[in-house]
Amino acid sequence: NIKRYIRGLPEKVKANVTSSKPASLHDAINMARELIEQAIQAKATIIGEKQEEAAKAYVDAPAGGKVYLRNLPLCNRCKLHHHDQCSVKCKKCKRIGHQTKDCWSKTSAADTPPTADANA
């Protein structure tokens, strides 16, 4: 009877009940019930912790826009986060140091002659 009961249990519970060699079916049922309750309680605790972390992250997040979460400094020229020289290249005027959306140039990329960078 114990073997039939144990057969339907989850693998981890089955292994624990089998290794303890219960004397009766009643002992096996009680042990399995306790192990399953512990597993359910542990899972509920983990889920609760994740929900708390998600709620905290939601509360701590600013109201609008994306947030930069790394350590690189903000570049004043291109408004991106990086070290060293600014290497952002405008697709409109082909100059380094700003993005196309911030370009003040009245010429388009078709009007400017190709540079050595464009051929490389």
C-alpha positions, 0 to 999 in steps of 0.5 A: 500500500505504501508503494502505491501511495508513494508512486503518485508523489512528486519526485523530491517528496517521494525520495524523502518518504522512501529514504525514511522507511515509514512503518505504516501507510499512515506515517507515509501519508503524514510525512508526505503531507508535511513535506508538501506543505513545507514546499508550498510554504517555501514557494509562497515565501519566494513568490511573496519576496519577488512581489515585494521586490517588484513593488519596491522597484515600481515605487522607486522608478521615476514617473516617466522615461527610461532610466540609466542604471549603469555607472558611465558618465553622461556626455554633454555633447551627445547626451549619451553615457560613455567614457573617453571621446564622444564617438557618436556620428550624425547621419545627417552631416556626418560629424562626430559628437551629436546625434541626427535628432540634435543636428543643426546643419541645414545640409543633408548627407547627400550634399556633403562629400564622402569622408574617409570614414564613410569609405572605410 
